[in-house]
Amino acid sequence: MTVAAVVGDEFRHEAELGAWWALRSQPATVAVTVTEVAVTEVDTGVGDVYEATARAVWQSLSAEGQRRYVGFSDPRMVTAWLRSMVGRRLDQVTEARYWHAEQRGPDVESLLHAWLFFDHALPIGIRGRGDQFLLATEDPYGSYDMGPHGRTEVGPAQHPDVLSRFIGARLNDGAVIRSHHSEYSCGLVLRFGPGDLTIATLADEWILAPGAPPAALTRHSTVGPFVGGGHR
C-alpha cells in the first residue's frame, strides 16, 4: 500500500490506515496506491480521509458491501479528534439502549451506542468492539423493533444515567486510554468543568465512570497524556 499523494502528515496517516482497513478482507496480492487526497481547511475533519480512503478502496475493488465502515480507533487519530473538541460545550448526548418486556437494564448494561454533540461540531458516534473503542462522524440511527427479542430505543440521554450528567458542560481537557493488548484505543478520559468522565470498553462491556478510570480498566490499559497539558 502506497500513498503517492502530496498531503500533510496527519492526513497521510489517515489515508494509510483507511486503505489498510479496507484491505483486511482482501487477498494478500492486492496492491493499492492512493494518488490524490482532497482536503479543505473548513470541511475536512479528523477521520474523514480515513473513511474516504477505505470507501475508495472498496469501490475500486467492487467490494463496497463486504465490510461496513464502523469508525476509527487509532490512538493518534483519536488524540487529534480529542484535541479538536477541547474548549467546546457538550450540547447533547443521544443513546441507543436495549429494552425487553418494557424494561431496560442499568446504565452500562443496556447501553448499545452513543453519540456526542459538541457545539459547532458534527456528532461523533461511539461504540465498543471487544477492547476496541471506535469513533465515527455520523448521525444517530433510528429506533427499531426486534419482535420477541425486544427493541432498541434511540433518544436523549436521561438522568440519572452517567452521560446525561455532563450535558451542558465544557470540555477542558482529555486523554486517550490505550489497551495493553492491542494497538488500539480502548477509551477516553474527558475532563469537564464538573469533573472527569471515563468512557471505555473492556471485553465487550461499557465502562462509564465519573472521575478517574476504575482499577478494572487500568489493569488492562494506560491513560495517555492530557492533550491540553493538564495533569491527572
N, C-alpha and C positions, 0 to 999 in steps of 0.2 A: 504494500500500500504506500503510495507516494502522494504528497501534497506539493504540486508544482506551482500552485497559485501564489502570487505575491500578496501576503496578508500578514497582519501583526501576530505576535507570538500566541496570544490568548485564543484568537480565532483559528490559528493553525492547529493549536492543541485540540480545540473542539472538532475541527474537521477530521483530524486523525482518529479521535475517539469515536466519532459518529460513523466513519467508514468501517472501523473495526467492529463496532456493534452490529452493523448491517451484515457484515461478512461472517458472523459467528455461525450462521446456519448454512453457509455456502461451502462448496468443495474447496479444499486447500489450494487447488490450482488456479482459483480466481485471483486476478490482479486488478487493482483499482488505482487510477491516477486522478486526483482532484485538480482540475485545470483552472477553475475560477471560483472565487468566493466573493460574493457581492454583499457588502455591508454598508449601513449608513449609521451615522452617529446618533440619529434620533430614534430609528425604528429597530435597530438590532440589539437585542438583549442577551444576557447570559443564557446559553442553551439553544439559541436559535440556529446557529451554524451547525451545532451538533445534530439537531433534529433534521435540518435541511439536507445535510450530507448523508445521513442514514437513509432518508427517503429517496434521495437522488440515486444512491447505490442500488436500492431495491428496485427502483423504476428501471434503471439501466439493465438490470438482470431479469426484468419481468417477474420480480419476486415481491411485489408490493405487499401482498397479503400474508406472506409467510411468517412475518414477525411484527407484531403491533408495537409501535413506539410507546414506551412506558416512562421515559424520563431519564435524567442523568444522576449519577451518584459519585462521580469522580471528585475527590476532595478538593482539588484545585478549582473545579468549576463551581462546586457548592460554596467554597470560600468567596469566589468572585460574586456569586449571587448575593450572599450574605452581606458582603461589603456594600453592595449597591442598595441594600434595604436599610442600612443603618441611618438613623435620623428620620425615618418615616413612621407614621402612625398606623397601627393595625386597626383598620376601619371595620372589618367584618371577618368572621370565620364561618364557613359552611362545612357541614359534616354529612357524611353518609354513614348511616347506622343500621344494623341488623335488628329487625323486630320479628317476634314469633308469638303467636297466640295473644296479640295485642299487648305484648310486653317486650321491653328491651333489657339487656343486661346492664351491669355497671359501666361506667365511663370507658375504661380501657377495653373491656370485653366486647362491647357492642360496636366500637368504632371500626369502620372499614377504611375510609379515606377521609381526607380533609383538604380544604382549600383556604389559603390565607390571602386576604385582600389588604395590601398595604396601600396607603394613599399615593395617588399618581403612579401606580404600577399595575401591571397586568396580574391577574390572580395566579397564584402558584399552587399547584396540587401537590400534596404529599402522600406517599404511600410506602408501605414496607413490603419487602420480599425476603424472608429469612432474616439475615442481619444487615441487609442492604436497604438503605434509606434513599428513596428516589424523589426527585423534584421534577415537575413539568409545568411549563406555562400553559395553562388550559382553563377552560370554564368548567364548573361542576356539571356532572351529568344529571339526569332526572331520576326521580324515584321510580322503582319498578317492583312488580309483584312476582313472587316465586311460587305461587299456588300453595300447596300444603306445606312447603318448606319455609314459609314466612314472606317477608318483604324487606326491601331496602328503602329506607326513608332518607331523603336528602333535604336538608334545611339548615337554618341558622343554628349555631352552637347555643345551647341553653344552659343557664345557671342550674345546678352548681358544677357542671362539667368543667374540667380544668381549662380547656382552651377558651371558654367563654369569659373567664376572669381577666383576660388580658386585652379584650376588645376595647379600643379607645386609647390604649397606652402607646407611648412612643418607644421604638426600638433604639436603645442607646448603644448597644454593642452585641457581640455574639461570637460564638466559637463553634467549629465543626468537630464532631465526635467521630473518630475513626476506629474501625474494628481492628482487633489484633489478628483476626483470622483471614482477612482479605484486604485487597487494595481499595475497598470502597468505604464511603461514609456510612455510618450507621445512625447518625442523628445530629441534633443541634442543641446548643445552649443559647437561648435568646435572652438577652438582658434588657428588660423593660424597666420603666420608672418604678413600678410597684415591686419589682423583684425579678428573679431569674425564672425561666421556664425551660425544662428539658423535654424535648420531643425526640424519641428514638425508637428503633425497632430491634428486638432481640429474639431470635428463634421464632420468627413469625408472630411475635406478640408486641403490641404497642407499649411503650413506656411514656407516660405523660406525668410529669412531676414538677410542681412548683419548687423552685430552689435548685440546688446542685444535683448533678446526676446521682442516682442511688447506687449503692455498692454493687447490686446485682448487675448493673451495666458497666461500671468502671473496672470490674474484674475481667471484662472481655474487650475493653476499648480504652482509648486515650483521648482526652479532651485537648484539642489543639489550642494555639494562642488565640486570644481575643483579637478580632480583626481591627478594632479601634484602639488597640494598645492598652485596654483595661486589664485588670487582674482578677483572678478568681478569689 
